[in-house]
Amino acid sequence: MYKELLWIFTQLPDDYIVLDTETTGLDPKTGDRMVEIGCIEMVNLVPTGASYHAYFNPERDMPAGAEAVHGLSAAFLSDKPLFRHLAQELLDFIGDSPLVAHNAGFDFGFLNAELALCNFEPVCMTRMVDTVALARKRHPGAKLSLDALCSRYGIDRSHRVKHGALLDAELLAQVYVELKGGRQIGLELTAEAIAAETVQSVERPAVRSAPTGPRRAPRPHAPSAAELARHREFMAGIENSLWG
C-alpha cells in the first residue's frame, strides 16, 4: 500500500497551474455562473510570479448564501467584464498545463460550462489534478477542506476572512506542495530507493570495527578555582537577584 501511494504522488506534475473559482451557486446546469477565477503558475513546485485573476459579471442576481461565502455582491460585479470577453485571455494563460484545484470537478464543471456558452472547446478532464482526492489518499478519514489542510500543514490562512479565488489558489499552491511531499525537491523516496536501502541495511555489518589512530587525552572541563572566584564575585554584584 505504501509503495502504491508513493508511486501515485511521485507521478504528480511539478509544473502546473493552480486554479480556483467563485460562483453564484453549486450547479451550472441550474443557471449558476462563475464570478471569479484565480490562477497561479508553478514550475518545479515553485511559484513563478505569473498569475491570472478576473471577476465576471454573471448577468444574474447573487444569492445571499453565495455572497456570504465570497462577499461578491451583484452590485460589485455589475461593471465587471463578461466571461466571454476574457475567455481567450484565460485560455492563453493556462495553455495546456495540468490544472490543480480543490474539489476540481466543481471548478472544471463551471469553467467548461462558461466555455460552452462562448462556443469554446471544453478543457479536457484528463488535465485535472484534484487535491481533495489526493488528500483523501494521504490522510484517510481526516477533514479535507482547504482550511483543514492549511491547519494540518501549518500554512498561514489568517488573512482568509472570506473565500477568494486568487487567495485560495495561493493557499492551495502551498497545500499541493505539502501533499506531494514538501519542498525537499529531488529528495523524494522512490520504490527503487526504498528497495535499495532495504538491501543495504541487510548487507551492512551489525558490529562496527574499532576506531584506529591515536587517541587524544580528554580535555578538562571543570572550572578552575580562579574562574569560580570570578563567578561568585559577578553573581554577588547583581542587585535584587531571584536567588537572593
Protein Blocks (a to p, Z undefined) as FASTA:
>chain_A
ZZmmmmmmmmpcfbdcddddddfbjblknopacfbdcddddeehiaehiacdddddehia
cdfklmmmnopafklmmmpccfklmmmmmmmmnmmaccddehkllmmmmmmmmmmmnopa
cddfklpccfklmmmmmmghiafbfklmmmmnopafklmmbgcfklmmmmmmmmmmmmnn
pjaehiaccfklmmmmmmmmmmpcfbdcddedjddddddfbdcfklmmmmmmmmmmpghi
fkZZ
